[in-house]
Amino acid sequence: MPEHSADQCPYFLFTRTPLHVGAGQSVGYIDLPIQREAHTRIPIVPGSGLKGVLRDHPELKPDADMLFGKATSDGESQSYAGTLLIGEARVLAFPVRSAKGCFAWITCPLMLSRYSRDVTIDNFPSAKGLDTVQEGEDGSVTVLAGTKVTEKKKVVLEEYTFTAAPPAQDDVRAKWEEHLLKILQNERVWQLLKDRLVIVPDGIFSFFVQSACEVAQHVAIDDDTGTAKARALFNQENCPAETLFYGMMAGQKINGHNPAGSLSKLRALDGKAIQLGGNETTGLGWCTFTLNYPKGG
């Protein structure tokens, strides 16, 4: 990956197991929904949630106060902010069922444009050609899709059929796929992205990230009897495994600390697994954490 500014860089979360970053109670049929952007309904991981996990990580404990700040406690007169700034993570690629090839990863022009803007590195694939991805007036939808999920010019994702753009128009998708593969070069499952990436219209992407998330049913247990409580069934929404999130991190100069030095402290976690969100004791929330930190930082 190309070099970035010494005081900011992108980070990535690749879910190994379903992930539940809760939004609280809901008035809909899902009792425990996940957090989403209000206008696009795309799932997010708030920076505050990731900050709490990183602060408690054993690798960062010696530098926790410097990186994440310190609150006033007994005998101390002043609190101070940390040097590390953590932005929210948004879904960049989302796994869905495919009639051919078992499953595909989908993304959309909106998310690729945001990613290009936020990460601001050179040699990004051109946006030219993404206008091929569109919804026709007759209800047809044209997508850019890899060969492993395309059959006779059709792509079937979940229960919906889309028209694959001709191979001659697939150059932009192939270049984006090549770029994205480099993000997690040591993650074996992510390397299955080759010829499985599908670029769909923004509206279709928003639909899938709402309708194709896992909804798990649970029942509360009575502590006295050890059996299910009456009328205590509830639904919990989870982001599926193999979802790729991206966000931005930056360092700020506080108390004389070097911003780039703050980011370099996270190198110890690069490529390792961390656990986010709820239901940790039942195995949810395991993610591969990757930081594209600046060279020489």
C-alpha positions in Angstrom: 0.0 0.0 0.0 1.2 3.6 -0.7 2.7 5.8 2.0 0.5 8.2 3.9 0.8 11.4 5.9 2.8 10.9 9.1 -0.1 12.0 11.3 -3.0 10.0 9.8 -3.7 6.7 8.2 -6.6 4.3 7.4 -7.4 1.2 9.5 -9.5 -1.8 8.6 -11.6 -4.3 10.5 -12.3 -7.7 8.9 -14.9 -9.7 10.8 -14.0 -13.3 11.6 -17.2 -13.9 13.4 -20.6 -12.1 13.4 -20.3 -8.6 14.9 -22.9 -6.9 17.1 -22.3 -3.2 17.8 -25.7 -2.4 19.3 -27.9 0.7 18.8 -30.1 0.0 21.8 -33.8 -1.0 21.8 -35.8 -0.8 18.6 -39.5 -0.3 17.8 -39.2 -2.6 14.8 -39.3 -6.4 14.6 -35.6 -6.5 15.5 -35.2 -6.0 19.2 -31.5 -5.4 19.3 -30.4 -3.7 16.0 -26.9 -2.7 15.0 -25.6 0.9 14.6 -26.0 2.4 11.1 -25.7 5.7 9.3 -29.0 7.5 9.4 -29.1 8.5 5.8 -27.6 5.4 4.0 -28.4 2.7 6.6 -24.8 1.4 6.1 -23.5 -0.4 9.3 -20.8 1.4 11.3 -18.5 0.8 14.2 -18.2 4.0 16.3 -14.7 5.2 17.1 -15.6 5.2 20.8 -16.2 1.5 20.8 -12.9 0.7 19.1 -11.1 3.2 21.4 -12.3 1.3 24.5 -11.2 -2.0 23.1 -7.7 -0.7 22.2 -7.3 1.0 25.5 -7.8 -2.3 27.3 -5.5 -4.3 25.0 -2.5 -5.7 26.9 -0.1 -4.6 24.0 -1.1 -0.9 24.5 -1.4 -0.8 28.3 2.0 0.8 28.9 1.0 3.7 26.6 -2.7 3.8 27.4 -2.8 7.2 29.1 -0.7 8.9 26.4 -2.7 7.4 23.5 -6.2 7.6 25.0 -6.1 10.3 27.7 -6.7 10.2 31.4 -9.6 11.3 33.5 -9.2 13.1 36.8 -8.9 10.8 39.8 -8.4 11.3 43.5 -5.2 13.2 44.3 -4.9 14.5 40.7 -5.9 18.0 39.6 -6.0 17.7 35.9 -7.2 15.4 33.2 -6.0 15.4 29.6 -6.9 14.1 26.2 -5.0 11.4 24.3 -2.9 11.8 21.2 -4.9 9.2 19.2 -8.0 10.2 17.2 -10.2 7.4 16.0 -12.9 7.9 13.4 -15.9 5.6 12.9 -15.5 2.5 10.6 -17.9 2.0 7.7 -18.6 -1.1 5.7 -16.5 -1.1 2.5 -17.3 -4.7 1.3 -20.2 -6.8 2.4 -20.6 -10.6 1.9 -23.9 -11.9 0.4 -25.0 -15.3 -0.9 -24.4 -16.1 -4.6 -26.1 -18.7 -6.7 -22.7 -19.3 -8.3 -19.5 -19.5 -6.3 -21.3 -19.8 -2.9 -20.9 -16.1 -2.0 -19.7 -12.7 -3.3 -18.5 -9.4 -1.8 -20.5 -6.4 -2.8 -19.5 -2.7 -2.7 -20.9 0.4 -4.5 -19.7 3.7 -6.1 -20.6 5.7 -3.0 -18.4 3.6 -0.7 -15.5 3.5 -3.2 -15.8 7.3 -3.6 -15.8 7.9 0.1 -12.8 5.6 0.5 -10.9 7.4 -2.2 -11.6 10.7 -0.6 -10.9 9.7 3.0 -7.7 7.7 2.4 -6.3 10.3 -0.1 -3.4 8.2 -1.5 -2.1 8.2 -5.0 -2.7 5.6 -7.8 -6.3 4.8 -6.9 -8.3 3.0 -9.6 -10.1 5.5 -11.8 -13.8 6.1 -11.1 -14.3 6.1 -14.8 -16.5 3.1 -15.7 -18.5 3.0 -12.5 -21.4 4.7 -14.3 -22.0 1.3 -15.9 -23.5 0.3 -12.6 -27.1 1.5 -12.8 -30.7 0.8 -12.3 -32.7 0.9 -15.5 -36.1 2.5 -16.0 -37.5 -1.0 -16.8 -36.4 -2.3 -13.4 -33.3 -4.1 -14.6 -30.0 -3.6 -12.7 -26.6 -3.7 -14.3 -23.6 -4.6 -12.1 -19.9 -5.1 -12.5 -19.1 -8.7 -11.4 -16.3 -11.2 -11.2 -16.3 -14.4 -13.2 -16.6 -16.7 -10.1 -20.1 -15.3 -9.4 -21.3 -14.7 -13.0 -23.2 -17.3 -15.1 -24.4 -16.5 -18.6 -24.2 -12.8 -18.1 -26.3 -13.0 -14.9 -25.5 -12.6 -11.2 -27.8 -14.0 -8.6 -27.3 -12.5 -5.1 -29.6 -13.7 -2.4 -32.9 -14.1 -4.3 -32.3 -11.3 -6.8 -31.0 -11.5 -10.4 -28.8 -8.8 -11.9 -27.3 -8.3 -15.4 -23.5 -8.4 -15.5 -21.8 -5.8 -17.6 -19.8 -7.1 -20.6 -16.3 -8.2 -19.8 -14.9 -5.3 -21.9 -16.4 -2.9 -19.3 -15.0 -4.8 -16.3 -11.6 -3.1 -16.2 -12.5 -0.7 -13.4 -13.9 -3.5 -11.2 -10.8 -5.6 -11.7 -8.5 -2.7 -10.7 -10.5 -2.0 -7.6 -10.4 -5.7 -6.7 -6.7 -5.8 -7.1 -6.4 -2.7 -4.9 -8.6 -4.1 -2.2 -6.8 -7.5 -2.1 -3.6 -5.7 -1.0 -5.3 -4.4 2.1 -5.3 -7.7 3.9 -2.5 -9.7 2.2 -2.1 -12.1 5.1 -5.8 -12.8 5.6 -6.4 -16.0 3.7 -10.2 -15.6 3.6 -10.0 -12.1 2.1 -7.8 -13.5 -0.7 -11.0 -15.3 -1.9 -12.1 -11.9 -3.1 -10.4 -12.6 -6.4 -13.1 -12.6 -9.1 -15.8 -12.4 -6.4 -16.2 -8.6 -6.1 -19.5 -7.2 -7.4 -20.0 -3.4 -7.7 -23.7 -2.7 -7.3 -25.7 0.6 -7.4 -25.8 2.6 -4.2 -29.5 1.8 -3.5 -28.9 -1.9 -4.0 -26.0 -1.9 -1.6 -28.0 -0.1 1.0 -30.8 -2.6 0.6 -28.5 -5.6 1.0 -26.6 -4.3 4.1 -30.1 -3.9 5.7 -31.7 -7.1 4.6 -28.8 -9.6 4.5 -27.5 -9.1 8.0 -27.8 -12.1 10.3 -30.8 -12.0 12.7 -30.3 -14.4 15.6 -33.0 -15.4 18.0 -32.3 -15.6 21.7 -34.3 -16.2 24.8 -33.6 -14.9 28.3 -32.7 -17.5 31.0 -34.2 -17.6 34.4 -31.4 -17.4 36.9 -33.2 -19.5 39.5 -34.5 -22.4 37.3 -31.8 -22.3 34.5 -34.6 -22.6 31.9 -36.1 -20.1 29.5 -38.2 -17.3 30.8 -41.7 -17.1 29.6 -42.3 -14.5 26.8 -38.6 -13.6 26.8 -37.8 -14.3 23.2 -35.8 -11.5 21.4 -34.1 -11.0 18.0 -30.5 -9.7 17.7 -29.0 -8.3 14.5 -25.4 -9.0 13.6 -23.0 -8.0 10.8 -22.0 -11.2 9.1 -18.5 -12.7 9.2 -16.2 -11.6 6.3 -17.4 -8.0 6.4 -14.7 -5.4 5.7 -14.9 -2.0 7.5 -12.6 0.9 7.0 -12.0 4.1 9.0 -9.4 6.7 9.7 -7.0 7.3 12.6 -4.9 10.4 13.3 -2.4 11.6 15.9 -2.4 15.0 17.5 0.4 16.7 19.4 -0.4 16.9 23.1 2.0 17.2 26.0 4.9 17.1 23.5 4.1 13.7 22.1 4.8 13.1 18.4 1.6 12.4 16.4 3.3 9.9 14.1 4.7 8.2 17.1 1.2 7.6 18.5 0.2 5.8 15.3 3.3 3.7 15.3 2.4 2.3 18.8 -0.4 0.4 17.1 2.0 -1.6 14.9 2.0 -4.2 17.6 -1.7 -5.0 16.8 -1.4 -5.0 13.0 -2.8 -8.1 11.5 -3.9 -9.5 14.9 -7.4 -10.3 16.2 -9.3 -8.0 18.5 -12.9 -8.4 19.9 -15.5 -5.7 19.5 -19.1 -5.2 20.4 -21.5 -7.3 22.4 -21.8 -11.0 23.3 -18.0 -11.5 23.7 -18.5 -14.5 25.9 -20.4 -16.3 23.1 -17.7 -15.6 20.5 -19.1 -12.6 18.6 -17.0 -9.7 17.5 -13.7 -11.2 16.5 -12.0 -9.0 13.9 -8.7 -8.8 12.1 -7.3 -5.4 12.8 -5.0 -3.8 10.1 -3.5 -0.4 10.3 -1.9 1.0 7.1 0.5 3.1 9.2 2.9 5.6 7.7 6.3 4.3 6.7 9.0 5.6 9.0 6.3 6.7 11.6 
